[in-house]
């Protein structure tokens, strides 16, 4: 009996599963360390194809364990600096006796320290920088939704046994290194409760069991890196660090035993935070690395020449029944849910777990029946005569089904194929159609996607400097991981005062791949988008409207090209909105099913419907995306709509933003 490639793959799944489980047990700790390196650098300013790696050293319980200073970290007089060329240089920085550096982030909800640690701008992009004299900070005024990091060096003047204690409102952590290197930092005390929001009165360092550290041996005339993280939900805030020498009374560490980390105003001189390593579970780390590794592998594969199968599979007319062929009422497409969702295979990572919102908006993409996928893939391999010409199915990377119960279903096949008797592997990405009532497949007329289309990111900005840097970091990483450099960024800047836009985009990757369009006055989103699109040079370029607070998935440009076809299809991926204390890996939150602001379309189609509605949507916020969807669907073109893994919108406060 001859088994299909699909069945053969499935029959091996149990063996692969057992091997993978064993493999995970063996390498689990190694993966934790690997992701730790990635987390320490994920928010650092990036340049083209240079990701900085910093060594993490744990288990430093005694001075003897510190050893030599790890490469990439800090000694007594120098600090690591990330230069604009991606290299690492050492600079002498002034140290101020008696002071500690204070970095503050605004608009972070909740009271848990992890909310600060998971913030995309932590630790390299604080909203405010200041300093304190002595290890005590009290703010009488309201400090709603703030997070703070206080860091520098402590200088014992006597050899002996020390204990440390911390007080704060709300929660906090105290970290100490066994030398001056950040790499050896460990959490030694914290204001924490597993069952409630933790906080203390000033001076009360005995409320929670972990507020006082174990006994630690320190040496005179040496300096030790020290830092606190604190998170305030609302009201007045305070944090103070105490110490005790040889079991004496606890006292606040005074300024004569302290010095700041540096006086530099540049983000390049900010130390990493080794605690970023411990936020995500081991299982989450393993799944994240495995999924992302597979994703990047597929995107790097060479595309199979379409000529190998197009002469064997017939073409056919394609006219979905859901195309709009009438004038819609204002915003009708959105409130009638006319942009139908597609199905996927295999199950993807789009389940927004433990959401506080309605369950429908937290569910993953609907799954295609496995038997249907098997049938379609086998038919394609057979009809295209690929099996008979030594090509075989190695893996089904992803299949997207656009259901049309009236006329028939369209499928986007993403397959990994091997060539017999060689080590060659190819990628096949093709739209196929199965008309209703027909057994065979065909290639739908006009549904050929352009792998070489340039993607233009359209990014309107006003006073969002840290989020601009976040976008630059994300886009740089995406380009690095997929080798995709066929893109351009159009920045529309409304007189931003918190960032030098030209300097920020002057990297080796982006210096020739961006334009800055300067506008004055109040933030005017619809006008900004139209102005930027006017400067996109060619009708066959793809316009991609994106939100500033959204992560850039590594394969997003490839997905945009596959799901955007001139005159036939536009792309409205669904964005996941993260809860305030969630990360992109855990992705707790909900899918913005009624949001259509992120979309991709060819410039030729944009010009046909006239762009954004600047008359009805000038300065007011909301509704312009529903209006956009209406006019796009009346072109008429098909709208592709799936929940996109990794396309996550970070929670942020709206104060001090836009207008």
LOPAZA-606909 format. One line per 8 residues: number of its first residue (from 1); their letters; for each residue x, y, z of C-alpha. Coordinates in nm, 4 decimals. Example, Ala and Ser with C-alpha at 12.3 -4.5 7.8 and 13.67 -1.06 7.14 Angstrom:
1 = as = 1.2300/-0.4500/0.7800 | 1.3670/-0.1060/0.7140
***
This chain:
1 = xxxxxxxx = 0.0000/0.0000/0.0000 | 0.1291/0.3470/-0.0867 | 0.0944/0.6087/0.1830 | 0.0556/0.9756/0.1017 | 0.3245/1.2182/0.2195 | 0.0716/1.3645/0.4626 | 0.0004/1.0235/0.6228 | 0.3703/0.9385/0.6430
9 = xxxxxxxx = 0.4379/1.2633/0.8235 | 0.1541/1.2014/1.0666 | 0.2610/0.8405/1.1371 | 0.6003/0.9615/1.2536 | 0.4577/1.2215/1.4882 | 0.4617/1.0018/1.8009 | 0.8317/0.9188/1.7592 | 0.9181/1.2831/1.7040
17 = xxxxxxxx = 0.7100/1.3770/2.0062 | 0.8996/1.1378/2.2354 | 1.2348/1.2581/2.1059 | 1.1354/1.6190/2.1520 | 1.0230/1.5599/2.5110 | 1.3563/1.3977/2.5978 | 1.5469/1.6674/2.4181 | 1.3623/1.9389/2.6080
25 = xxxxxxxx = 1.4515/1.7848/2.9430 | 1.8211/1.7731/2.8505 | 1.8523/2.1236/2.7103 | 1.5951/2.3079/2.9189 | 1.8454/2.4953/3.1305 | 2.0537/2.5809/2.8244 | 1.7500/2.7344/2.6590 | 1.6820/2.9433/2.9681
33 = xxxxxxxx = 2.0294/3.0906/2.9423 | 1.9929/3.1512/2.5683 | 1.6692/3.3418/2.6081 | 1.8221/3.5280/2.8978 | 2.0801/3.6673/2.6600 | 1.8034/3.7683/2.4204 | 1.5974/3.9343/2.6925 | 1.8928/4.1344/2.8163
41 = xxxxxxxx = 1.9317/4.2856/2.4727 | 1.5797/4.2928/2.3321 | 1.5148/4.6550/2.4284 | 1.8629/4.7903/2.3693 | 1.8996/5.0272/2.0746 | 1.9791/4.8229/1.7655 | 2.1596/4.8858/1.4436 | 2.1498/4.6777/1.1297
49 = xxxxxxxx = 2.2433/4.3130/1.1857 | 2.4173/4.3708/1.5199 | 2.2444/4.2208/1.8212 | 2.4442/4.2702/2.1374 | 2.4874/3.9678/2.3650 | 2.5652/4.0094/2.7323 | 2.6796/3.7215/2.9500 | 2.4655/3.6345/3.2500
57 = xxxxxxxx = 2.6377/3.4891/3.5577 | 2.4213/3.3383/3.8282 | 2.4995/3.1705/4.1579 | 2.7363/3.4377/4.2882 | 2.6813/3.3781/4.6581 | 3.0291/3.4664/4.7755 | 3.3068/3.6963/4.6652 | 3.5165/3.4003/4.5520
65 = xxxxxxxx = 3.2545/3.3053/4.2938 | 3.2715/3.6346/4.1091 | 3.5874/3.5521/3.9162 | 3.6996/3.7836/3.6390 | 3.4678/4.0432/3.4932 | 3.2503/3.8921/3.2180 | 3.2971/4.0289/2.8695 | 3.0505/4.3016/2.7811
73 = xxxxxxxx = 2.9875/4.4176/3.1373 | 3.1310/4.6882/3.3541 | 3.4421/4.7509/3.5607 | 3.5252/5.0231/3.8092 | 3.5879/5.3042/3.5628 | 3.4296/5.1997/3.2336 | 3.0921/5.1084/3.0969 | 2.9736/4.9359/2.7814
81 = xxxxxxxx = 2.8414/5.1701/2.5128 | 2.6426/5.0616/2.2067 | 2.7605/5.2876/1.9278 | 2.5728/5.3768/1.6117 | 2.7802/5.1215/1.4214 | 2.6725/4.8341/1.6445 | 3.0148/4.7864/1.8020 | 3.1029/4.7947/2.1710
89 = xxxxxxxx = 3.3294/5.0668/2.2997 | 3.4454/5.1673/2.6449 | 3.4076/5.5183/2.7698 | 3.5205/5.6802/3.0954 | 3.2176/5.8193/3.2692 | 3.2071/6.0554/3.5625 | 3.0971/5.9087/3.8959 | 2.9243/6.1278/4.1542
97 = xxxxxxxx = 2.9766/6.0323/4.5189 | 2.6627/6.0250/4.7306 | 2.4137/6.0029/4.4434 | 2.2231/5.7198/4.2770 | 2.0669/5.7169/3.9302 | 1.6858/5.7174/3.9158 | 1.4992/5.6135/3.5993 | 1.1204/5.6470/3.5819
105 = xxxxxxxx = 0.8641/5.5019/3.3419 | 0.5113/5.6434/3.3208 | 0.1821/5.4836/3.2261 | 0.2454/5.1265/3.3467 | -0.0623/4.9848/3.5164 | -0.0702/4.7575/3.8187 | 0.1425/4.7251/4.1306 | 0.3633/4.4228/4.0542
113 = xxxxxxxx = 0.7328/4.4699/3.9762 | 0.6964/4.2309/3.6823 | 0.4722/4.4900/3.5164 | 0.7755/4.7186/3.5008 | 1.0114/4.4391/3.4031 | 0.7898/4.3350/3.1106 | 0.7448/4.6910/2.9836 | 0.8856/4.7198/2.6288
121 = xxxxxxxx = 1.0894/5.0304/2.7191 | 1.2529/4.8754/3.0256 | 1.5399/4.9089/3.1002 | 1.6884/5.1155/2.8160 | 1.4264/5.3821/2.7415 | 1.3112/5.5600/3.0598 | 1.0676/5.8503/3.0380 | 1.2545/6.0510/3.3017
129 = xxxxxxxx = 1.6066/6.0516/3.4479 | 1.7027/6.1994/3.7825 | 1.9148/6.1232/4.0882 | 1.8782/6.0954/4.4655 | 2.1104/6.1760/4.7571 | 2.1121/5.8695/4.9824 | 1.9078/5.5531/4.9356 | 1.5671/5.6982/5.0195
137 = xxxxxxxx = 1.3048/5.8436/4.7888 | 0.9674/5.9817/4.8932 | 0.7127/6.1364/4.6598 | 0.4257/6.3122/4.8366 | 0.2425/6.3880/4.5141 | 0.0332/6.1317/4.3296 | 0.2415/5.8968/4.1164 | -0.0183/5.6855/3.9412
145 = xxxxxxxx = 0.1009/5.3967/3.7246 | 0.4735/5.4629/3.7550 | 0.7707/5.2295/3.7687 | 1.1183/5.3240/3.8929 | 1.4675/5.1850/3.8871 | 1.7307/5.3210/4.1274 | 2.0844/5.2003/4.0654 | 2.4486/5.2695/4.1387
153 = xxxxxxxx = 2.7171/5.1413/4.3757 | 2.7407/5.0853/4.7491 | 3.0836/5.1277/4.9160 | 3.1279/4.9475/5.2506 | 3.3960/5.1065/5.4667 | 3.4467/4.8028/5.6919 | 3.4920/4.4310/5.6280 | 3.2159/4.2232/5.7796
161 = xxxxxxxx = 2.8714/4.0690/5.7676 | 2.5918/4.2874/5.6294 | 2.2175/4.2516/5.5946 | 1.9946/4.4639/5.3734 | 1.6267/4.5555/5.3987 | 1.3799/4.7378/5.1749 | 1.0537/4.9278/5.2272 | 0.8253/5.0690/4.9598
169 = xxxxxxxx = 0.4784/5.1654/4.8417 | 0.3797/4.9645/4.6372 | 0.5913/4.6530/4.5594 | 0.9694/4.6540/4.5129 | 1.2815/4.4413/4.4730 | 1.6405/4.4884/4.5896 | 1.9258/4.3513/4.3784 | 2.2941/4.3309/4.4752
177 = xxxxxxxx = 2.6052/4.2090/4.2943 | 2.9022/4.0440/4.4659 | 3.1239/4.2955/4.2864 | 3.0825/4.6014/4.0669 | 2.9553/4.3999/3.7702 | 2.5861/4.4008/3.6824 | 2.6249/4.0447/3.5538 | 2.6449/3.8961/3.9040
185 = xxxxxxxx = 2.3390/4.0750/4.0439 | 2.0912/3.8700/4.2449 | 1.7670/3.9589/4.4128 | 1.8291/3.9653/4.7879 | 1.5072/4.1193/4.9261 | 1.1649/4.2396/4.8165 | 0.8320/4.3856/4.9237 | 0.6070/4.1132/4.7889
193 = xxxxxxxx = 0.2889/3.9224/4.8596 | 0.1571/3.6338/4.6470 | -0.2045/3.7081/4.7408 | -0.2413/4.0869/4.7454 | -0.0890/4.4149/4.6364 | 0.2165/4.4552/4.8593 | 0.3163/4.7840/5.0253 | 0.4660/4.9086/5.3515
201 = xxxxxxxx = 0.4680/5.2172/5.5653 | 0.7931/5.4117/5.5626 | 1.0401/5.2465/5.7981 | 0.8492/4.9170/5.8242 | 1.0905/4.6524/5.6971 | 0.9315/4.3600/5.8836 | 0.5852/4.3427/5.7258 | 0.6721/4.0713/5.4707
209 = xxxxxxxx = 0.9090/3.7753/5.5176 | 1.1368/3.8613/5.2243 | 1.2044/4.2262/5.3112 | 1.5298/4.1468/5.4945 | 1.8157/3.9753/5.3123 | 2.0300/3.6905/5.4304 | 2.3694/3.7739/5.5776 | 2.6221/3.8817/5.3137
217 = xxxxxxxx = 2.9988/3.9257/5.3475 | 3.1300/4.2516/5.2013 | 3.4800/4.3977/5.1918 | 3.5931/4.7500/5.2652 | 3.7266/4.9736/4.9879 | 3.5336/4.7813/4.7239 | 3.2198/4.8880/4.5454 | 2.9199/4.6683/4.4731
225 = xxxxxxxx = 2.6528/4.7237/4.2111 | 2.3095/4.7726/4.3699 | 1.9639/4.8484/4.2311 | 1.5976/4.8599/4.3246 | 1.2891/4.8174/4.1111 | 0.9649/4.9625/4.2440 | 0.6108/4.9793/4.1063 | 0.3459/5.2266/4.2137
233 = xxxxxxxx = -0.0224/5.1815/4.1344 | -0.1635/5.5081/4.2699 | -0.1093/5.7703/4.5370 | 0.2126/5.8806/4.7056 | 0.5149/5.6547/4.6638 | 0.8286/5.5809/4.8609 | 1.1223/5.3408/4.8570 | 1.4173/5.3096/5.0955
241 = xxxxxxxx = 1.7041/5.0636/5.1408 | 1.8521/4.9875/5.4823 | 2.1579/4.7953/5.5951 | 2.2943/4.6480/5.9140 | 2.6616/4.5818/5.9951 | 2.7428/4.2797/6.2151 | 2.3830/4.2562/6.3460 | 2.3630/4.6228/6.4428
249 = xxxxxxxx = 2.0480/4.8336/6.4031 | 1.9173/4.8791/6.0480 | 1.9805/5.2256/5.9042 | 1.9046/5.3830/5.5681 | 2.2179/5.3674/5.3511 | 2.3480/5.7232/5.3614 | 2.5047/5.9148/5.0772 | 2.8612/5.8680/5.2042
257 = xxxxxxxx = 2.8413/5.4985/5.1144 | 2.6955/5.5480/4.7652 | 2.7914/5.6580/4.4151 | 2.5932/5.6782/4.0947 | 2.6376/5.4492/3.7971 | 2.7123/5.7304/3.5543 | 2.6186/6.0862/3.4702 | 2.5694/6.0077/3.1029
265 = xxxxxxxx = 2.2372/6.1207/2.9567 | 2.2595/5.8646/2.6745 | 2.0641/5.5398/2.6762 | 2.3813/5.3600/2.5669 | 2.5242/5.3829/2.9201 | 2.2259/5.2183/3.0917 | 2.3077/4.8820/3.2512 | 2.0963/4.5759/3.1680
273 = xxxxxxxx = 1.8758/4.4153/3.4299 | 1.9543/4.0474/3.4795 | 1.6137/3.9895/3.6391 | 1.4553/4.0138/3.2941 | 1.5604/3.6491/3.2568 | 1.3228/3.5064/3.5139 | 0.9863/3.6433/3.4030 | 0.8798/3.3705/3.1573
281 = xxxxxxxx = 0.8380/3.0012/3.2358 | 1.0780/2.7383/3.1016 | 0.7990/2.5845/2.8909 | 0.7200/2.9237/2.7419 | 1.0866/2.9790/2.6604 | 1.1223/2.6421/2.4888 | 0.8058/2.6832/2.2827 | 0.8998/3.0390/2.1887
289 = xxxxxxxx = 1.2479/2.9436/2.0677 | 1.1239/2.6356/1.8800 | 0.8381/2.8183/1.7069 | 1.0471/3.1191/1.6096 | 1.3320/2.9013/1.4852 | 1.0974/2.7080/1.2579 | 0.9421/3.0300/1.1332 | 1.2702/3.1882/1.0370
297 = xxxxxxxx = 1.3881/2.8691/0.8665 | 1.0851/2.8637/0.6366 | 1.1150/3.2293/0.5422 | 1.4768/3.1850/0.4382 | 1.4064/2.8959/0.2006 | 1.4209/2.9560/-0.1770 | 1.0821/2.9646/-0.3470 | 1.0005/2.6741/-0.5757
305 = xxxxxxxx = 0.9778/2.7848/-0.9385 | 0.6062/2.8135/-1.0234 | 0.6763/2.6901/-1.3763 | 0.7298/2.3419/-1.2318 | 0.3586/2.3005/-1.1580 | 0.1533/2.5777/-1.3226 | 0.1472/2.3987/-1.6565 | -0.0132/2.0936/-1.4909
313 = xxxxxxxx = -0.2768/2.2639/-1.2735 | -0.5490/2.4473/-1.4683 | -0.6473/2.8068/-1.4040 | -1.0070/2.9021/-1.3319 | -1.2241/3.2110/-1.2787 | -1.2330/3.3317/-0.9201 | -1.5151/3.5512/-0.7939 | -1.6009/3.5026/-0.4251
321 = xxxxxxxx = -1.9656/3.5406/-0.3315 | -1.8807/3.7786/-0.0474 | -1.7398/4.0517/-0.2743 | -1.9350/4.3749/-0.2224 | -2.1095/4.4878/-0.5411 | -2.3247/4.7683/-0.4035 | -2.2876/5.0930/-0.2152 | -2.2551/5.0346/0.1577
329 = xxxxxxxx = -2.4106/5.2423/0.4300 | -2.1591/5.4377/0.6440 | -1.9480/5.1894/0.8453 | -2.1739/4.9013/0.7368 | -1.8856/4.6639/0.6607 | -1.7635/4.6816/1.0199 | -2.0884/4.6645/1.2134 | -2.2197/4.3808/0.9939
337 = xxxxxxxx = -1.8887/4.1896/1.0270 | -1.8587/4.1631/0.6487 | -1.4823/4.0957/0.6583 | -1.5030/3.7217/0.7180 | -1.2349/3.5442/0.9204 | -1.0186/3.2781/0.7601 | -0.9262/2.9368/0.9028 | -0.5733/2.8051/0.9624
345 = xxxxxxxx = -0.3780/2.4797/0.9888 | -0.1971/2.3704/1.1981 | -0.3085/2.5261/1.5249 | -0.1184/2.8481/1.5755 | -0.0241/3.0461/1.8841 | -0.3216/3.2826/1.8815 | -0.5022/3.1850/2.2017 | -0.5199/3.4983/2.4185
353 = xxxxxxxx = -0.5299/3.3167/2.7516 | -0.6994/3.4374/3.0727 | -0.8469/3.7391/2.9040 | -1.0762/3.9620/3.1068 | -1.2750/4.0253/2.7893 | -1.5457/3.8209/2.6245 | -1.4290/3.4722/2.5366 | -1.4981/3.5056/2.1638
361 = xxxxxxxx = -1.2376/3.7799/2.1362 | -0.9820/3.5609/2.3134 | -1.0198/3.2479/2.1021 | -0.7478/3.1439/1.8541 | -0.7921/3.1318/1.4785 | -1.0496/2.8676/1.3801 | -0.8869/2.5436/1.2696 | -0.9267/2.3788/0.9286
369 = xxxxxxxx = -1.0346/2.0163/0.9421 | -0.7246/1.7970/0.9183 | -0.8845/1.5683/0.6629 | -0.9610/1.8646/0.4398 | -0.5991/1.9809/0.4595 | -0.4755/1.6311/0.3777 | -0.7023/1.6136/0.0756 | -0.6043/1.9557/-0.0624
377 = xxxxxxxx = -0.2302/1.9060/-0.0129 | -0.2312/1.5588/-0.1675 | -0.4326/1.6809/-0.4657 | -0.1927/1.9688/-0.5211 | 0.1159/1.7453/-0.5063 | -0.0464/1.4962/-0.7465 | -0.2014/1.7429/-0.9911 | 0.1192/1.9453/-1.0053
385 = xxxxxxxx = 0.3162/1.6270/-1.0861 | 0.5584/1.7180/-0.8093 | 0.5730/1.3671/-0.6606 | 0.6562/1.2139/-0.9972 | 0.9451/1.4584/-1.0420 | 1.1253/1.3684/-0.7193 | 0.9781/1.6418/-0.4992 | 0.8316/1.5285/-0.1689
393 = xxxxxxxx = 0.6476/1.6953/0.1174 | 0.8691/1.7595/0.4189 | 0.6372/1.9771/0.6224 | 0.3108/2.1652/0.6071 | 0.4204/2.5030/0.7364 | 0.0819/2.6752/0.7246 | -0.2449/2.6605/0.5337 | -0.5010/2.9420/0.5348
401 = xxxxxxxx = -0.8551/2.8709/0.4128 | -1.0940/3.1438/0.2997 | -1.4324/2.9712/0.3235 | -1.7047/3.0524/0.0733 | -1.9977/2.8100/0.1190 | -2.1675/2.9393/-0.1956 | -1.8887/2.9357/-0.4583 | -1.6039/2.7317/-0.3098
409 = xxxxxxxx = -1.2979/2.7762/-0.0892 | -0.9614/2.9386/-0.1534 | -0.6475/2.8061/0.0183 | -0.3057/2.9624/0.0689 | -0.0641/2.6694/0.0854 | 0.2735/2.7138/0.2545 | 0.4624/2.3881/0.2098 | 0.8210/2.2815/0.2662
417 = xxxxxxxx = 0.9361/2.0473/-0.0113 | 1.2459/1.8352/-0.0438 | 1.4173/1.7049/-0.3569 | 1.5040/1.3348/-0.3614 | 1.8715/1.2364/-0.3467 | 1.9771/1.5915/-0.2543 | 1.9938/1.8090/0.0557 | 1.7893/2.0782/-0.1162
425 = xxxxxxxx = 1.4748/2.2177/0.0445 | 1.2273/2.4559/-0.1161 | 0.9359/2.6685/-0.0104 | 0.6043/2.6571/-0.1948 | 0.3549/2.9381/-0.1249 | 0.0571/2.9364/-0.3595 | -0.3110/3.0340/-0.3675 | -0.5305/2.7470/-0.4911
433 = xxxxxxxx = -0.9066/2.7215/-0.5331 | -1.1561/2.4382/-0.5016 | -1.4863/2.5392/-0.6640 | -1.7975/2.4198/-0.4844 | -1.8981/2.0699/-0.5930 | -1.5648/2.0051/-0.7674 | -1.3103/1.7460/-0.6592 | -1.0025/1.8939/-0.8245
441 = xxxxxxxx = -0.8130/2.2139/-0.7574 | -0.7328/2.5054/-0.9846 | -0.5194/2.8183/-0.9774 | -0.7522/3.1190/-0.9346 | -0.7161/3.3848/-1.2031 | -0.5329/3.6975/-1.0888 | -0.4298/3.5574/-0.7506 | -0.0532/3.5511/-0.8058
449 = xxxxxxxx = 0.1272/3.7250/-0.5201 | 0.4454/3.9253/-0.5831 | 0.7399/3.8077/-0.3749 | 0.9506/4.1082/-0.4808 | 0.7014/4.3844/-0.3928 | 0.8465/4.6558/-0.1712 | 0.6572/4.7118/0.1549 | 0.6176/5.0727/0.2716
457 = xxxxxxxx = 0.5551/5.1085/0.6458 | 0.3447/5.4220/0.7083 | 0.4088/5.5595/1.0574 | 0.2480/5.8840/1.1855 | 0.4172/6.0192/1.5007 | 0.3866/6.2995/1.7544 | 0.6023/6.3009/2.0707 | 0.6361/5.9232/2.0935
465 = xxxxxxxx = 1.0137/5.8942/2.1011 | 1.0430/5.5749/2.3060 | 0.7826/5.3983/2.0942 | 0.9614/5.5087/1.7779 | 1.2781/5.3477/1.9144 | 1.0773/5.0348/1.9961 | 0.9544/5.0204/1.6350 | 1.3103/5.0645/1.5037
473 = xxxxxxxx = 1.4342/4.7817/1.7271 | 1.1509/4.5517/1.6229 | 1.1884/4.6196/1.2506 | 1.5659/4.5756/1.2664 | 1.5292/4.2384/1.4369 | 1.2662/4.1262/1.1841 | 1.4962/4.2153/0.8966 | 1.7879/4.0356/1.0588
481 = xxxxxxxx = 1.5958/3.7165/1.1298 | 1.4418/3.6813/0.7824 | 1.7031/3.8525/0.5602 | 1.4210/4.0735/0.4301 | 1.5460/4.4219/0.3398 | 1.2915/4.5028/0.0683 | 1.1032/4.7663/0.2661 | 1.0905/5.1393/0.3346
489 = xxxxxxxx = 0.9606/5.3455/0.6281 | 0.7623/5.6662/0.5801 | 0.7611/5.8639/0.9071 | 0.5148/6.1533/0.9320 | 0.6370/6.3638/1.2241 | 0.4245/6.6330/1.3889 | 0.7064/6.8332/1.5500 | 0.8127/6.5661/1.7990
497 = xxxxxxxx = 1.0236/6.7157/2.0761 | 1.1284/6.3994/2.2598 | 1.3388/6.2403/1.9845 | 1.5835/6.3381/1.7134 | 1.4046/6.1512/1.4359 | 1.6821/6.1838/1.1781 | 1.9409/6.0528/1.4237 | 1.7208/5.7639/1.5361
505 = xxxxxxxx = 1.6760/5.6370/1.1791 | 2.0392/5.6937/1.0838 | 2.1436/5.3294/1.1141 | 2.3165/5.1176/0.8533 | 1.9894/4.9335/0.7857 | 1.7469/5.2275/0.7891 | 1.9495/5.5282/0.6726 | 1.8638/5.4564/0.3075
513 = xxxxxxxx = 1.5258/5.3001/0.3828 | 1.3287/5.5848/0.5347 | 1.1800/5.9260/0.4687 | 1.0755/6.1795/0.7317 | 0.7792/6.3984/0.6380 | 0.7497/6.6986/0.8702 | 0.4054/6.8409/0.9439 | 0.3033/7.1152/1.1863
521 = xxxxxxxx = 0.0064/7.1704/1.4123 | -0.2218/6.9236/1.5886 | -0.1888/6.5539/1.5186 | -0.3988/6.4804/1.2098 | -0.3782/6.1082/1.1406 | -0.5818/6.0785/0.8222 | -0.3979/6.3681/0.6585 | -0.0627/6.2223/0.7647
529 = xxxxxxxx = -0.1396/5.8859/0.6056 | -0.2467/6.0449/0.2780 | 0.0623/6.2679/0.2651 | 0.2914/5.9689/0.3133 | 0.1199/5.7491/0.0549 | 0.1450/6.0281/-0.2029 | 0.5246/5.9979/-0.1770 | 0.5306/5.6213/-0.2342
537 = xxxxxxxx = 0.6855/5.6087/-0.5825 | 0.5217/5.3181/-0.7665 | 0.1713/5.1832/-0.8153 | 0.3041/4.8288/-0.7619 | 0.4402/4.9090/-0.4132 | 0.2509/4.7874/-0.1056 | 0.1221/5.0358/0.1521 | 0.1292/4.9001/0.5090
545 = xxxxxxxx = -0.0432/5.1100/0.7758 | 0.0872/5.0143/1.1197 | 0.0372/5.1306/1.4775 | 0.3336/5.2686/1.6705 | 0.2612/5.0601/1.9829 | 0.2528/4.7271/1.7982 | 0.5297/4.4664/1.7803 | 0.6649/4.3887/1.4337
553 = xxxxxxxx = 0.6535/4.0087/1.3816 | 0.9593/3.8756/1.2013 | 0.7628/3.7404/0.9045 | 0.5112/4.0227/0.8730 | 0.6478/4.1584/0.5435 | 0.6307/3.8156/0.3829 | 0.2751/3.7715/0.5103 | 0.1798/4.1141/0.3745
561 = xxxxxxxx = 0.3046/4.0204/0.0269 | 0.1243/3.6846/0.0208 | -0.2072/3.8283/0.1367 | -0.2083/4.1502/-0.0667 | -0.2728/4.1222/-0.4409 | -0.3257/4.4213/-0.6684 | -0.6871/4.4575/-0.7757 | -0.7910/4.1398/-0.5937
569 = xxxxxxxx = -0.7113/4.1316/-0.2227 | -0.6257/4.3562/0.0727 | -0.4967/4.2481/0.4116 | -0.6452/4.3461/0.7489 | -0.4658/4.1282/1.0093 | -0.6315/4.1243/1.3516 | -0.4246/4.2826/1.6301 | -0.3975/4.1325/1.9769
577 = xxxxxxxx = -0.4262/4.3855/2.2609 | -0.2141/4.2846/2.5591 | -0.3249/4.3284/2.9161 | -0.1166/4.5692/3.1187 | 0.0928/4.3000/3.2894 | 0.1372/4.0675/2.9918 | 0.4289/4.0108/2.7566 | 0.4312/3.9215/2.3883
585 = xxxxxxxx = 0.5236/3.5634/2.4779 | 0.2422/3.5071/2.7279 | 0.0034/3.7293/2.5262 | -0.2813/3.7653/2.7711 | -0.5472/4.0021/2.6430 | -0.7958/4.0014/2.3573 | -0.8108/4.0220/1.9798 | -0.9345/4.3578/1.8524
593 = xxxxxxxx = -1.1977/4.2034/1.6274 | -1.3614/4.5398/1.5566 | -1.0359/4.7172/1.4698 | -0.9182/4.7706/1.1110 | -0.6431/5.0298/1.1467 | -0.3590/4.7977/1.0462 | -0.3885/4.7091/0.6802 | -0.1927/4.6425/0.3615
601 = xxxxxxxx = -0.2951/4.7423/0.0095 | -0.1249/4.8137/-0.3215 | -0.0831/5.1817/-0.3976 | -0.2768/5.1334/-0.7207 | -0.5801/5.0217/-0.5183 | -0.5305/5.2968/-0.2603 | -0.5483/5.5536/-0.5372 | -0.8698/5.3975/-0.6682
609 = xxxxxxxx = -1.0679/5.4509/-0.3473 | -0.9055/5.7876/-0.2702 | -0.7219/5.7203/0.0541 | -0.8237/5.8269/0.4044 | -1.1321/6.0381/0.4704 | -0.9762/6.3665/0.5864 | -1.3060/6.5567/0.5844 | -1.5013/6.3536/0.8409
617 = xxxxxxxx = -1.2012/6.2328/1.0436 | -0.9757/6.5270/1.1087 | -0.8692/6.5505/1.4736 | -1.1158/6.3127/1.6337 | -0.9976/5.9631/1.7194 | -1.1806/5.6459/1.6174 | -1.4063/5.5483/1.3290 | -1.1602/5.6271/1.0507
625 = xxxxxxxx = -1.0690/5.2575/1.0232 | -1.4349/5.1546/0.9830 | -1.4730/5.4155/0.7118 | -1.1559/5.2824/0.5483 | -1.2854/4.9233/0.5484 | -1.6132/5.0341/0.3894 | -1.4464/5.2026/0.0944 | -1.1892/4.9259/0.0436
633 = xxxxxxxx = -1.4598/4.6591/0.0236 | -1.6549/4.8647/-0.2320 | -1.3613/4.8623/-0.4805 | -1.4536/4.5660/-0.4748 | -1.1688/4.3500/-0.3443 | -1.1442/4.0543/-0.1122 | -1.0390/4.1246/0.2475 | -0.8091/3.8732/0.4156
641 = xxxxxxxx = -0.8651/3.8634/0.7904 | -0.6751/3.6425/1.0372 | -0.5513/3.6810/1.3935 | -0.1795/3.7258/1.3496 | 0.0626/3.5640/1.5988 | 0.3077/3.8215/1.7296 | 0.1107/4.1240/1.6115 | 0.0498/4.2512/1.9634
649 = xxxxxxxx = -0.0449/4.5987/2.0785 | 0.1185/4.6900/2.4092 | -0.0874/4.8454/2.6826 | -0.0038/5.2132/2.7314 | -0.1527/5.5141/2.9053 | -0.3021/5.7766/2.6770 | -0.1940/6.0792/2.8780 | 0.0770/6.2930/2.7206
657 = xxx = 0.0263/6.1166/2.3855 | -0.0657/6.2471/2.0404 | -0.2727/6.5619/2.1129
***
